[in-house]
Every structure is written in structure tokens, then in C-alpha cells.
Amino acid sequence: MKTTLDEMQTFIAVVDAGSITAAADRLGQTVSAVSRTLGRLEQKLETTLLHRTTRRLALTEEGQLLLGEARRVVESVEAIEEQMALRRQQPAGLLRVNAASPFMLHVIVPLVGEFRRQYPQIELALQSNDRIVDLLEQRTDVAIRIGVLRDSTLHARPLGSNALRILASPAYLAQRGKPRSAEDLARHSLLGFTEPDTLNHWPLRHALGDSLHIRPQVAASSGETLRHLALAGEGLVCLADFMSHEDRRRGDLVQVLARDTVDVRQPIHAVYYRNTPLAARIACFLDYVAERLGGAGRASRAA
């Protein structure tokens, strides 16, 4: 059995107080509890630490040796606890964030400047990946995921949601015409995803329901690639608002089939491991992003 911090603290308290009774008062424990702790420590170390008399306590040579080491251990732990408390008040350290490239470029990157000004002691490591990553394997503190999450051992915090729209460039529409119904898409060039195929289900009302599965003429693994293809006039695309907001504001992309588009919201979550209270550097980042996306919420278990 190994010596515990509580046993060392009790031993130090007895020495400093000069008696077990006085140490018990100082620690808020009973005399018998302090005596048992001290006896357990001596039993573990297989040595006598204190000579007890009715009038005073005297350290043995082994007790004197332990006292110096115990003080250093306790002071070191207290210093660590103080540092952790300071970090909670003023978050610091390395924060590794993973997100799909489009979300990183269009959402996270524009927020970095102000976040760094608010939390100058946090170092950011931004990792882009269009596939779901293993947080432990990739040494990631928090990952941003878009869409429905699968149940897992990860914790998830909702950050917001984004609508989906069918978009095209004015140049494409001038050349190929504007579709008037979902059925018209059969005569158009469609831009879609290589995987997962669920991303090729567009939120459009048609004769058979409220979701239309399209077969893309040009497919890509990244939504950012599809966005650039649409901007270049290569076809119609279905994108989340966070990717197309500025393009639509400038008129570089315009929405089509608005009346037939179903209001589908893609949930946006931050996922992370949490076996202990969430580190301050992670918590403040999640609060910061959620506030700006307008979707701060409670954590749930999902991934």
C-alpha cells in the first residue's frame, strides 16, 4: 500500500500542532481518526515516526527525514492546485481543435482574432479534416461535427444549426436557365459529394416526398471544393448557410427552388472526452463559439 497525501498532511499537522489532540482540532477531525491515520502511515512505512509521551511528541530520525520530504510533496501539490485555479480564472495552455475544412475556414478562422485577444494565454492548434477523426489518436481536445451524431462515449455540446439551400452562380443560370421544380434538375448539372451518400439527399419537395436523392455529375469529398465549383459556374449545389452566406450576400451565388426547399437544419456539435471537469481552455472556447453561432446548449452524450 502506498502512502497517501492525506496521511502526509496529517503527519505534518501533528508535528506542527505539537499533539494529536491539537492536530485534530486544526484538521476538524476526531482524535481517534488522526491517531488511526498516523498509525496507518507508520504501518505502511514499517517504522516509528513519533515517540509519544503524555506530555509531548518527539520525531524519530526516520520521522525527521519524512517530514522534510512530506512538506515538499504537499507544497508541490498545493502549488499545482493553485496553478489550476489560476488557469480556471485565466484559461491557458494548448487547445487542439479539429473541424471539417469548410467549417474551419468559414466559421472558426474569422473568430480566431477576437478569441486570442480575449484569451491571450491559450495557444490554438487548428486541424482540418473532412473525415471524422479519433480524438485520442489525433490528440484532439475538441472536434466540431455537423449533422446527426451517433451515440458513443464522447460528450457533445450543441453549438447551433444551419439551413441548407440549393444554389447556383448567376453565370450558370444565365446559360442553363433557372429550374422551376425538383423535376427540372434532371436537365441540370448537379454537384454532390463522393461520400457519405446521405449528403446527396437534397431538402426538396417533389412528387414522392420531401427529400430528393441526386446523382451528381461532378462529385467531391469536400463541401469547399463543391462551393468553388458552383462559383465557377459548373452546376447546382446544396450547401449549408455557414459556407454560402458571404457568397449570397455578394450575389456570387443565388438560391433556386426556394419555395420547394424544406427547412432542414443541420445540427452543429462540439464533441470531446470528459472524464473530469472540463478544462477552462476548452470550456471558454465552446462558450465563445456557441455565443456567436447563437446555439449555446447543455452537453449530451453522443458522437
TILUMTI-815353 format. One line per 5 residues: number of its first residue (from 1); their letters; for each residue x, y, z of N, C-alpha, C. Coordinates in Angstrom, 1 decimal, decimal comma. Layout:
BEGIN
NUM> a> X Y Z X Y Z X Y Z  ...;
//
This chain:
BEGIN
1> mkttl> 0,8 -1,2 0,0 0,0 0,0 0,0 0,9 1,2 0,0  0,5 2,2 -0,8 1,3 3,4 -0,9 0,8 4,5 0,0  1,8 5,3 0,4 1,4 6,5 1,3 0,5 7,5 0,5  -0,5 8,0 1,2 -1,4 8,9 0,6 -1,0 10,4 1,0  -1,5 11,3 0,2 -1,3 12,7 0,5 -2,0 13,1 1,8;
6> demqt> -3,2 12,5 2,1 -3,9 12,8 3,3 -3,1 12,3 4,5  -2,4 11,2 4,4 -1,6 10,7 5,5 -0,4 11,6 5,8  0,2 12,1 4,7 1,3 13,1 4,9 0,9 14,4 5,5  -0,3 14,9 5,0 -0,8 16,1 5,6 -1,1 16,0 7,1  -1,7 14,8 7,5 -2,0 14,6 8,9 -0,7 14,5 9,7;
11> fiavv> 0,3 13,8 9,2 1,6 13,7 9,9 2,2 15,1 10,1  2,2 16,0 9,1 2,7 17,3 9,2 1,9 18,1 10,2  0,6 18,0 10,2 -0,3 18,7 11,1 0,0 18,3 12,6  0,3 17,0 12,8 0,6 16,5 14,2 1,9 17,2 14,6  2,9 17,2 13,8 4,2 17,7 14,1 4,0 19,2 14,4;
16> dagsi> 3,4 19,9 13,5 3,3 21,4 13,6 2,4 21,8 14,9  1,4 21,0 15,1 0,5 21,3 16,3 1,1 20,9 17,6  2,0 20,0 17,6 2,6 19,5 18,8 1,9 18,4 19,5  0,7 18,0 19,1 0,0 16,9 19,7 -1,1 16,4 18,8  -1,5 15,2 19,0 -2,6 14,7 18,2 -3,9 15,4 18,4;
21> taaad> -4,1 15,8 19,7 -5,4 16,5 20,0 -5,4 17,8 19,3  -4,3 18,6 19,4 -4,3 19,9 18,7 -4,4 19,7 17,2  -3,8 18,7 16,6 -3,9 18,5 15,2 -5,3 18,1 14,8  -6,0 17,4 15,6 -7,4 17,0 15,3 -8,2 18,3 15,3  -8,0 19,2 16,2 -8,8 20,4 16,2 -8,5 21,2 14,9;
26> rlgqt> -7,2 21,3 14,5 -6,8 22,0 13,3 -7,4 21,4 12,1  -7,4 20,1 12,0 -7,9 19,4 10,8 -9,5 19,2 10,8  -10,1 19,5 11,9 -11,5 19,3 12,0 -11,9 17,8 12,1  -11,0 17,0 12,7 -11,3 15,6 12,8 -11,3 15,1 14,2  -11,7 13,9 14,5 -11,6 13,4 15,8 -10,2 13,0 16,2;
31> vsavs> -9,9 12,9 17,5 -8,6 12,5 17,9 -8,3 11,1 17,5  -9,3 10,2 17,5 -9,1 8,8 17,2 -8,8 8,7 15,7  -9,5 9,5 14,8 -9,3 9,5 13,4 -7,8 9,9 13,0  -7,3 10,9 13,7 -6,0 11,4 13,4 -5,0 10,3 13,9  -5,3 9,7 15,1 -4,4 8,7 15,6 -4,3 7,5 14,7;
36> rtlgr> -5,5 7,1 14,1 -5,5 5,9 13,2 -4,7 6,2 11,9  -4,9 7,5 11,4 -4,2 7,8 10,2 -2,7 7,8 10,4  -2,2 8,3 11,5 -0,8 8,3 11,9 -0,3 6,9 12,0  -1,1 6,0 12,7 -0,7 4,6 12,9 -0,6 3,9 11,6  -1,6 4,2 10,7 -1,6 3,6 9,3 -0,3 4,0 8,5;
41> leqkl> 0,1 5,2 8,6 1,2 5,7 7,9 2,5 5,0 8,5  2,6 4,8 9,8 3,8 4,1 10,3 3,8 2,7 9,9  2,6 2,1 9,9 2,5 0,7 9,5 2,9 0,5 8,0  2,5 1,4 7,1 2,9 1,3 5,7 4,4 1,4 5,6  5,0 2,4 6,3 6,4 2,6 6,2 7,3 1,7 7,0;
46> ettll> 6,6 0,9 7,9 7,2 -0,1 8,8 8,3 0,6 9,6  7,9 1,7 10,2 8,9 2,4 11,1 8,1 3,3 12,0  8,7 3,7 13,1 8,1 4,6 14,1 8,6 6,1 13,7  7,6 6,9 13,6 7,8 8,3 13,2 7,9 9,3 14,3  7,1 9,0 15,4 7,0 9,8 16,5 7,1 9,0 17,8;
51> hrttr> 7,8 9,5 18,8 7,8 9,0 20,1 6,7 9,7 20,9  5,7 9,0 21,3 4,6 9,7 22,0 4,8 9,5 23,5  4,6 10,6 24,2 4,5 10,6 25,7 3,3 11,3 26,1  2,9 11,3 27,3 1,7 12,0 27,8 1,9 13,5 27,7  3,2 14,0 27,6 3,5 15,4 27,7 3,9 16,0 26,3;
56> rlalt> 4,5 15,2 25,4 4,9 15,8 24,2 5,2 14,7 23,1  5,4 15,1 21,9 5,8 14,2 20,8 7,2 14,6 20,4  7,9 13,6 20,0 9,3 13,8 19,5 9,5 13,0 18,3  10,0 13,6 17,3 10,3 13,0 16,0 11,5 12,0 16,1  11,3 10,8 15,5 12,4 9,9 15,4 13,3 10,4 14,2;
61> eegql> 14,4 9,7 14,0 15,3 10,1 12,9 14,5 9,9 11,6  13,8 8,8 11,5 13,0 8,5 10,3 11,9 9,5 10,1  11,3 9,9 11,2 10,2 10,9 11,2 10,8 12,3 10,7  12,0 12,6 11,1 12,6 13,9 10,7 12,8 13,8 9,2  13,3 12,7 8,7 13,6 12,5 7,3 12,3 12,7 6,5;
66> llgea> 11,2 12,0 7,0 9,9 12,0 6,2 9,3 13,4 6,2  9,5 14,1 7,4 8,9 15,4 7,5 9,3 16,4 6,4  10,6 16,4 6,1 11,1 17,3 5,0 10,6 16,9 3,7  10,6 15,6 3,4 10,1 15,2 2,1 8,6 15,4 2,0  7,8 15,2 3,1 6,4 15,3 3,1 6,0 16,8 2,8;
71> rrvve> 6,8 17,7 3,5 6,5 19,1 3,2 6,7 19,5 1,8  7,7 19,0 1,1 8,0 19,3 -0,3 6,9 18,7 -1,2  6,4 17,5 -0,8 5,3 16,9 -1,6 4,0 17,7 -1,5  3,7 18,0 -0,3 2,4 18,8 0,0 2,5 20,2 -0,7  3,6 20,8 -0,5 3,8 22,2 -1,1 3,7 22,1 -2,6;
76> sveai> 4,2 21,0 -3,2 4,2 20,9 -4,7 2,7 20,7 -5,1  2,0 19,8 -4,4 0,6 19,6 -4,8 -0,2 20,9 -4,6  0,0 21,6 -3,5 -0,7 22,9 -3,3 -0,4 23,9 -4,4  0,9 23,9 -4,9 1,3 24,8 -6,0 0,6 24,4 -7,3  0,5 23,1 -7,5 -0,3 22,7 -8,7 -1,7 23,1 -8,7;
81> eeqma> -2,3 22,9 -7,5 -3,7 23,2 -7,3 -3,9 24,7 -7,5  -3,0 25,5 -7,0 -3,1 27,0 -7,2 -3,0 27,4 -8,7  -2,1 26,7 -9,4 -1,9 26,9 -10,9 -3,2 26,6 -11,6  -3,8 25,4 -11,2 -5,1 25,0 -11,9 -6,2 26,0 -11,6  -6,2 26,6 -10,4 -7,2 27,6 -10,0 -7,0 28,8 -10,9;
86> lrrqq> -5,7 29,2 -11,0 -5,4 30,4 -11,9 -5,8 30,2 -13,3  -5,6 29,0 -13,8 -6,0 28,7 -15,2 -7,5 28,7 -15,4  -8,2 28,3 -14,3 -9,7 28,4 -14,4 -10,1 29,9 -14,5  -9,4 30,7 -13,8 -9,7 32,2 -13,8 -9,2 32,8 -15,1  -8,0 32,4 -15,5 -7,4 33,0 -16,8 -7,0 31,8 -17,6;
91> pagll> -7,8 31,2 -18,4 -7,5 30,0 -19,1 -6,2 30,1 -19,9  -5,5 29,0 -19,9 -4,2 29,0 -20,6 -3,9 27,5 -21,1  -2,9 27,4 -22,0 -2,4 26,1 -22,5 -2,8 25,9 -23,9  -2,4 24,7 -24,4 -2,6 24,4 -25,8 -4,0 23,8 -26,0  -4,8 24,4 -27,0 -6,1 23,9 -27,3 -6,1 23,4 -28,8;
96> rvnaa> -6,4 22,1 -28,9 -6,3 21,5 -30,3 -7,8 21,3 -30,8  -8,1 22,0 -31,9 -9,5 22,0 -32,4 -9,5 21,4 -33,8  -10,4 20,4 -34,0 -10,5 19,8 -35,3 -11,9 20,1 -35,9  -11,9 20,4 -37,2 -13,2 20,6 -37,9 -13,0 20,4 -39,3  -14,1 20,1 -40,0 -14,0 19,9 -41,5 -13,6 21,2 -42,1;
101> spfml> -12,8 21,2 -43,2 -12,2 22,3 -43,8 -13,2 23,5 -44,0  -14,4 23,3 -44,5 -15,3 24,4 -44,7 -15,7 25,1 -43,4  -16,0 24,4 -42,4 -16,3 25,0 -41,1 -15,1 25,7 -40,5  -14,0 25,1 -40,7 -12,8 25,8 -40,2 -12,6 27,1 -40,9  -12,7 27,1 -42,2 -12,4 28,3 -43,0 -13,5 29,4 -42,8;
106> hvivp> -14,7 29,0 -42,8 -15,8 30,0 -42,8 -16,3 30,4 -41,4  -16,1 29,6 -40,4 -16,6 29,9 -39,1 -15,5 30,1 -38,1  -14,6 29,1 -37,9 -13,6 29,2 -36,9 -12,5 30,3 -37,2  -12,0 30,3 -38,4 -10,9 31,2 -38,7 -11,3 32,7 -38,4  -12,5 33,1 -38,9 -12,9 34,5 -38,6 -13,1 34,8 -37,1;
111> lvgef> -13,2 33,8 -36,3 -13,4 34,1 -34,8 -12,0 34,1 -34,1  -11,0 33,6 -34,7 -9,7 33,4 -34,0 -9,1 34,7 -33,4  -9,2 35,8 -34,2 -8,6 37,0 -33,8 -9,1 37,6 -32,5  -10,4 37,7 -32,4 -11,0 38,2 -31,2 -10,9 37,2 -30,0  -10,9 35,9 -30,3 -10,7 34,9 -29,2 -9,3 35,0 -28,6;
116> rrqyp> -8,3 35,2 -29,5 -7,0 35,3 -29,0 -6,8 36,6 -28,2  -7,5 37,7 -28,6 -7,4 38,9 -27,8 -8,0 38,7 -26,4  -9,1 37,9 -26,3 -9,8 37,7 -25,0 -9,0 36,7 -24,2  -8,4 35,7 -24,8 -7,7 34,7 -24,1 -6,2 34,5 -24,6  -5,4 35,5 -24,3 -4,0 35,5 -24,9 -3,1 34,4 -24,5;
121> qiela> -3,5 33,7 -23,4 -2,6 32,6 -22,9 -3,0 31,3 -23,4  -4,0 31,2 -24,3 -4,4 30,0 -24,9 -3,7 29,9 -26,3  -3,0 28,8 -26,5 -2,4 28,5 -27,8 -3,3 27,6 -28,6  -3,6 28,0 -29,9 -4,5 27,3 -30,7 -3,8 26,4 -31,7  -4,2 25,2 -31,9 -3,7 24,3 -32,9 -4,9 23,9 -33,7;
126> lqsnd> -5,1 24,4 -34,9 -6,3 24,2 -35,7 -6,0 23,1 -36,7  -6,8 22,0 -36,7 -6,6 20,9 -37,6 -7,9 20,7 -38,4  -7,6 20,6 -39,8 -8,8 20,5 -40,7 -8,8 19,0 -41,2  -9,9 18,5 -41,2 -10,1 17,1 -41,7 -11,5 16,9 -42,1  -11,8 16,4 -43,4 -13,1 16,3 -43,8 -13,7 14,9 -43,4;
131> rivdl> -13,0 14,1 -42,7 -13,4 12,8 -42,2 -13,5 12,9 -40,7  -14,4 12,1 -40,1 -14,5 12,0 -38,6 -13,2 11,4 -38,1  -12,6 12,1 -37,1 -11,3 11,7 -36,6 -11,5 11,1 -35,2  -10,5 10,2 -34,8 -10,5 9,7 -33,5 -9,8 10,7 -32,6  -10,5 11,2 -31,6 -9,9 12,3 -30,8 -8,6 12,0 -30,1;
136> leqrt> -8,6 10,7 -29,5 -7,4 10,3 -28,8 -6,3 10,1 -29,8  -6,5 9,4 -30,9 -5,5 9,1 -31,8 -4,9 10,4 -32,4  -5,7 11,4 -32,7 -5,3 12,6 -33,3 -4,9 13,7 -32,2  -4,9 13,3 -31,0 -4,6 14,2 -29,9 -5,4 15,5 -30,0  -6,7 15,4 -30,1 -7,6 16,5 -30,3 -8,4 16,8 -29,0;
141> dvair> -8,5 18,0 -28,6 -9,2 18,4 -27,4 -10,7 18,5 -27,7  -11,1 19,1 -28,9 -12,5 19,2 -29,2 -12,6 19,2 -30,7  -13,6 18,5 -31,2 -13,9 18,4 -32,7 -15,3 19,0 -32,9  -15,4 19,7 -34,0 -16,7 20,2 -34,5 -17,3 19,3 -35,5  -18,5 18,8 -35,3 -19,1 17,9 -36,2 -20,5 18,4 -36,6;
146> igvlr> -20,8 18,2 -37,9 -22,0 18,7 -38,4 -22,9 17,6 -38,9  -24,2 17,6 -38,5 -25,1 16,5 -38,9 -25,5 15,7 -37,6  -26,3 14,7 -37,8 -26,8 13,9 -36,7 -25,6 13,1 -36,2  -25,5 13,0 -34,9 -24,4 12,3 -34,2 -24,8 10,9 -33,8  -23,8 10,0 -33,9 -24,1 8,6 -33,4 -23,8 8,6 -31,9;
151> dstlh> -24,5 7,7 -31,2 -24,2 7,5 -29,8 -22,8 7,0 -29,6  -22,1 7,4 -28,5 -20,8 6,9 -28,2 -20,4 7,4 -26,9  -19,1 7,2 -26,5 -18,6 7,5 -25,2 -18,2 9,0 -25,2  -18,3 9,7 -26,3 -18,0 11,1 -26,3 -19,1 12,0 -25,7  -18,8 13,2 -25,3 -19,8 14,1 -24,9 -19,9 15,1 -26,0;
156> arplg> -21,1 15,7 -26,1 -21,4 16,6 -27,2 -22,1 17,8 -26,7  -21,7 19,0 -27,2 -22,4 20,2 -26,9 -23,0 20,9 -28,1  -24,3 21,1 -28,2 -24,8 21,8 -29,4 -24,3 23,2 -29,5  -23,9 23,6 -30,6 -23,4 25,0 -30,9 -24,3 25,8 -31,7  -25,2 25,1 -32,5 -26,1 25,8 -33,3 -26,6 24,9 -34,4;
161> snalr> -27,1 25,5 -35,5 -27,6 24,7 -36,6 -27,5 25,6 -37,8  -27,6 25,0 -39,0 -27,5 25,7 -40,3 -28,5 25,2 -41,3  -29,2 26,1 -42,0 -30,1 25,7 -43,0 -29,3 25,3 -44,3  -30,0 24,5 -45,1 -29,4 24,0 -46,4 -30,2 24,7 -47,5  -29,4 25,1 -48,6 -30,1 25,8 -49,7 -29,5 25,2 -51,0;
166> ilasp> -30,3 25,3 -52,0 -29,9 24,9 -53,4 -29,4 26,2 -54,1  -28,2 26,2 -54,5 -27,5 27,4 -55,0 -26,9 27,2 -56,4  -26,7 28,3 -57,1 -26,0 28,3 -58,4 -25,5 29,7 -58,6  -24,5 29,8 -59,5 -24,0 31,1 -59,8 -24,9 31,8 -60,9  -24,9 33,1 -60,9 -25,7 33,8 -61,9 -25,3 33,4 -63,4;
171> aylaq> -24,0 33,2 -63,5 -23,5 32,8 -64,9 -24,0 31,5 -65,3  -24,1 30,5 -64,4 -24,6 29,2 -64,7 -26,1 29,3 -65,1  -26,9 30,1 -64,3 -28,3 30,2 -64,5 -28,6 30,9 -65,8  -27,7 31,9 -66,2 -27,9 32,6 -67,4 -27,7 31,7 -68,6  -26,8 30,7 -68,4 -26,5 29,8 -69,5 -27,5 28,6 -69,6;
176> rgkpr> -27,9 28,1 -68,4 -28,7 26,9 -68,4 -30,1 27,1 -68,0  -30,4 28,3 -67,5 -31,8 28,6 -67,1 -32,0 28,2 -65,6  -33,0 28,8 -65,0 -33,3 28,5 -63,6 -34,4 27,4 -63,5  -34,1 26,4 -62,7 -35,1 25,3 -62,5 -36,3 25,8 -61,8  -37,5 25,3 -62,3 -38,8 25,7 -61,7 -39,3 24,7 -60,7;
181> saedl> -38,8 23,5 -60,8 -39,3 22,4 -59,9 -38,2 21,4 -59,7  -38,4 20,5 -58,7 -37,4 19,5 -58,5 -37,2 18,6 -59,7  -38,3 18,4 -60,5 -38,2 17,6 -61,6 -37,3 18,2 -62,7  -37,1 19,5 -62,7 -36,3 20,1 -63,7 -34,8 19,8 -63,5  -34,4 19,3 -62,3 -33,0 19,1 -62,0 -32,4 18,0 -62,9;
186> arhsl> -33,3 17,2 -63,5 -32,8 16,1 -64,4 -32,1 16,7 -65,7  -32,4 18,0 -65,9 -31,7 18,7 -67,1 -30,6 19,6 -66,7  -30,1 19,5 -65,5 -29,1 20,4 -65,0 -27,9 19,6 -64,5  -26,8 20,3 -64,4 -25,5 19,8 -63,9 -25,5 19,9 -62,4  -25,4 18,7 -61,7 -25,5 18,7 -60,2 -24,2 18,4 -59,6;
191> lgfte> -23,9 19,1 -58,6 -22,6 19,0 -57,8 -22,9 18,3 -56,5  -22,2 17,2 -56,2 -22,5 16,5 -55,0 -21,3 15,9 -54,3  -21,5 15,1 -53,3 -20,4 14,5 -52,5 -20,1 13,1 -52,9  -18,8 12,8 -52,8 -18,4 11,4 -53,1 -18,9 10,5 -51,9  -18,8 11,0 -50,7 -19,3 10,3 -49,5 -19,4 11,3 -48,4;
196> pdtln> -20,3 11,0 -47,4 -21,3 9,9 -47,4 -22,4 10,3 -48,4  -23,1 9,2 -48,9 -24,1 9,5 -49,9 -25,3 10,2 -49,3  -25,5 10,2 -48,0 -26,6 10,9 -47,4 -26,5 12,4 -47,7  -25,3 12,9 -47,9 -25,2 14,3 -48,3 -25,7 14,7 -49,6  -26,0 13,6 -50,4 -26,6 13,9 -51,7 -28,2 13,8 -51,7;
201> hwplr> -28,7 13,8 -50,5 -30,2 13,9 -50,3 -30,5 15,4 -50,1  -31,1 16,0 -51,1 -31,4 17,5 -51,1 -32,7 17,7 -50,5  -32,9 18,7 -49,7 -34,2 19,0 -49,0 -35,2 19,7 -49,9  -35,7 18,9 -50,9 -36,6 19,4 -51,9 -37,9 18,7 -51,9  -39,0 19,4 -52,0 -40,3 18,7 -52,1 -40,5 18,3 -53,6;
206> halgd> -41,0 17,1 -53,7 -41,3 16,6 -55,1 -42,4 15,6 -55,0  -42,7 14,9 -56,1 -43,9 14,1 -56,1 -43,9 12,9 -55,1  -42,6 12,5 -54,7 -42,5 11,3 -53,9 -42,1 11,6 -52,4  -42,0 12,9 -52,1 -41,7 13,2 -50,7 -40,9 14,6 -50,6  -40,2 14,7 -49,4 -39,6 16,0 -49,1 -38,1 15,9 -49,1;
211> slhir> -37,5 14,8 -49,7 -36,1 14,7 -49,8 -35,8 14,0 -51,2  -34,9 14,7 -51,9 -34,6 14,2 -53,3 -33,2 13,7 -53,3  -33,0 12,5 -53,7 -31,6 11,9 -53,8 -31,1 12,2 -55,2  -30,0 12,9 -55,3 -29,5 13,3 -56,6 -28,2 12,5 -56,9  -28,0 12,4 -58,2 -26,8 11,7 -58,7 -25,9 12,8 -59,3;
216> pqvaa> -24,8 13,1 -58,6 -24,0 14,3 -59,1 -23,3 13,9 -60,4  -23,2 14,9 -61,3 -22,3 14,8 -62,5 -20,9 15,1 -62,1  -20,7 15,9 -61,1 -19,3 16,1 -60,5 -19,4 15,9 -59,0  -18,6 15,1 -58,5 -18,6 14,8 -57,0 -17,3 15,1 -56,4  -17,3 15,5 -55,1 -16,1 15,9 -54,4 -16,3 15,5 -52,9;
221> ssget> -15,2 15,3 -52,2 -15,2 14,9 -50,8 -15,4 16,0 -49,9  -15,2 17,3 -50,4 -15,2 18,5 -49,6 -16,3 19,4 -50,1  -17,0 20,0 -49,1 -18,0 21,0 -49,4 -17,4 22,2 -50,0  -16,1 22,5 -49,5 -15,4 23,7 -50,0 -15,1 23,6 -51,5  -14,7 22,4 -51,9 -14,5 22,1 -53,3 -15,8 22,3 -54,2;
226> lrhla> -16,9 21,8 -53,6 -18,1 22,0 -54,3 -18,5 23,5 -54,4  -18,3 24,2 -53,4 -18,6 25,6 -53,4 -17,8 26,3 -54,5  -16,5 26,0 -54,6 -15,7 26,7 -55,7 -16,2 26,3 -57,1  -16,6 25,0 -57,2 -17,2 24,6 -58,5 -18,4 25,3 -58,8  -19,3 25,5 -57,8 -20,5 26,3 -58,1 -20,2 27,7 -58,4;
231> lageg> -19,2 28,3 -57,7 -18,8 29,7 -58,0 -18,3 29,8 -59,5  -17,7 28,7 -59,9 -17,1 28,7 -61,3 -18,1 28,4 -62,4  -19,4 28,3 -61,9 -20,5 28,0 -62,9 -20,6 26,6 -63,4  -20,2 25,7 -62,6 -20,2 24,3 -63,0 -21,5 23,5 -62,7  -22,4 24,2 -61,9 -23,6 23,5 -61,7 -24,3 23,9 -60,4;
236> lvcla> -25,4 23,2 -60,1 -26,2 23,5 -58,9 -25,6 22,7 -57,7  -25,7 23,3 -56,5 -25,1 22,6 -55,4 -26,0 22,9 -54,1  -25,9 22,0 -53,2 -26,7 22,1 -51,9 -25,6 22,4 -50,8  -25,7 23,6 -50,2 -24,7 23,9 -49,2 -25,3 24,5 -48,0  -24,6 24,3 -46,8 -25,1 24,9 -45,6 -24,9 26,4 -45,6;
241> dfmsh> -25,7 27,1 -44,8 -25,6 28,6 -44,8 -24,2 29,1 -44,4  -23,6 28,4 -43,5 -22,3 29,0 -43,0 -21,3 29,1 -44,1  -21,4 28,2 -45,1 -20,5 28,2 -46,2 -20,8 29,3 -47,2  -22,1 29,5 -47,4 -22,5 30,3 -48,6 -23,0 31,7 -48,2  -23,0 32,1 -46,9 -23,5 33,4 -46,5 -22,9 34,6 -47,3;
246> edrrr> -21,6 34,6 -47,3 -21,0 35,8 -47,9 -21,2 35,7 -49,5  -21,2 34,5 -50,0 -21,4 34,4 -51,5 -22,8 34,9 -51,9  -23,8 34,6 -51,0 -25,1 35,0 -51,3 -25,3 36,5 -51,1  -24,6 37,0 -50,1 -24,6 38,5 -49,8 -24,1 39,3 -50,9  -23,0 38,8 -51,6 -22,4 39,4 -52,7 -23,1 39,2 -54,0;
251> gdlvq> -24,0 38,2 -54,0 -24,6 37,8 -55,3 -23,8 36,9 -56,1  -22,7 36,3 -55,6 -21,9 35,3 -56,4 -22,7 34,0 -56,5  -23,5 33,7 -55,5 -24,4 32,5 -55,6 -25,8 33,0 -55,2  -26,8 32,4 -55,9 -28,1 32,7 -55,6 -28,9 31,4 -55,4  -29,9 31,6 -54,5 -30,8 30,4 -54,2 -31,8 30,1 -55,3;
256> vlard> -32,0 28,9 -55,6 -33,0 28,4 -56,5 -34,0 27,5 -55,8  -35,2 27,3 -56,4 -36,2 26,5 -55,8 -36,5 26,7 -54,3  -36,5 28,0 -54,0 -36,7 28,4 -52,6 -38,1 27,9 -52,1  -39,1 28,0 -52,9 -40,5 27,6 -52,4 -40,6 26,1 -52,2  -39,8 25,3 -52,9 -39,8 23,9 -52,8 -38,8 23,4 -51,8;
261> tvdvr> -38,0 24,2 -51,2 -36,9 23,8 -50,3 -37,5 23,6 -48,9  -37,3 22,4 -48,3 -37,7 22,1 -47,0 -36,8 22,7 -46,0  -37,3 23,2 -44,9 -36,4 23,9 -43,9 -35,7 22,8 -43,0  -34,6 22,3 -43,6 -33,8 21,3 -42,9 -32,6 22,0 -42,2  -32,5 21,7 -40,9 -31,4 22,3 -40,2 -30,3 21,3 -39,8;
266> qpiha> -29,1 21,5 -40,2 -28,0 20,6 -39,8 -27,5 21,0 -38,5  -27,6 20,1 -37,5 -27,1 20,5 -36,1 -25,6 20,5 -36,2  -25,0 21,5 -35,4 -23,6 21,6 -35,2 -23,2 21,3 -33,8  -22,3 20,4 -33,6 -21,9 20,0 -32,2 -20,4 20,1 -32,0  -20,0 20,4 -30,8 -18,6 20,2 -30,4 -18,6 18,9 -29,6;
271> vyyrn> -17,7 18,0 -29,9 -17,6 16,7 -29,2 -16,2 16,6 -28,5  -16,2 16,0 -27,4 -14,9 15,9 -26,6 -15,1 14,8 -25,6  -13,9 14,3 -25,1 -13,9 13,4 -23,9 -14,0 14,2 -22,7  -14,8 13,7 -21,7 -14,9 14,4 -20,4 -15,1 13,4 -19,3  -13,9 13,0 -18,7 -14,0 12,1 -17,6 -13,8 12,9 -16,3;
276> tplaa> -13,4 14,2 -16,4 -13,2 15,1 -15,3 -13,8 16,4 -15,7  -13,9 17,4 -14,7 -14,5 18,7 -15,1 -13,7 19,2 -16,3  -14,5 19,8 -17,2 -14,0 20,3 -18,5 -12,9 21,4 -18,2  -11,8 21,2 -18,9 -10,7 22,2 -18,7 -11,2 23,6 -19,2  -10,7 24,6 -18,5 -11,2 26,0 -18,7 -10,9 26,4 -20,1;
281> riacf> -9,8 26,0 -20,7 -9,4 26,5 -22,1 -10,4 25,9 -23,1  -11,0 24,7 -22,8 -12,0 24,1 -23,7 -13,3 24,8 -23,5  -13,7 24,9 -22,2 -15,0 25,5 -21,9 -15,2 26,9 -22,4  -14,1 27,7 -22,3 -14,3 29,1 -22,8 -14,3 29,2 -24,3  -13,7 28,2 -25,0 -13,7 28,2 -26,4 -15,1 27,8 -26,9;
286> ldyva> -15,7 26,8 -26,2 -17,1 26,3 -26,6 -18,1 27,4 -26,3  -17,9 28,1 -25,2 -18,8 29,3 -24,9 -18,7 30,3 -26,0  -17,5 30,6 -26,4 -17,2 31,7 -27,3 -17,9 31,4 -28,7  -17,7 30,1 -29,2 -18,2 29,7 -30,5 -19,7 29,7 -30,4  -20,3 29,0 -29,3 -21,7 28,9 -29,2 -22,4 30,2 -29,2;
291> erlgg> -21,8 31,2 -28,5 -22,4 32,5 -28,4 -22,6 33,2 -29,8  -21,5 33,0 -30,6 -21,5 33,6 -31,9 -22,4 32,9 -32,9  -22,6 31,6 -32,7 -23,5 30,8 -33,5 -24,9 30,9 -33,0  -25,1 31,4 -31,8 -26,4 31,5 -31,3 -27,1 30,2 -30,9  -26,3 29,2 -30,5 -26,9 27,9 -30,1 -26,3 27,3 -28,9;
296> agras> -25,9 28,1 -27,9 -25,3 27,5 -26,7 -26,3 26,6 -26,1  -25,8 25,4 -25,7 -26,7 24,5 -25,0 -26,0 23,6 -24,1  -26,8 22,7 -23,4 -26,2 21,8 -22,5 -25,5 20,6 -23,2  -24,6 20,0 -22,5 -23,8 18,9 -23,1 -24,7 17,7 -23,1  -24,5 16,8 -24,0 -25,2 15,5 -24,1 -24,2 14,4 -24,4;
301> raa> -24,5 13,2 -24,3 -23,6 12,1 -24,6 -23,9 11,6 -26,0  -23,0 11,9 -26,9 -23,2 11,5 -28,3 -21,9 11,7 -29,1  -21,8 11,2 -30,3 -20,7 11,5 -31,2 -21,0 11,1 -32,6;
//
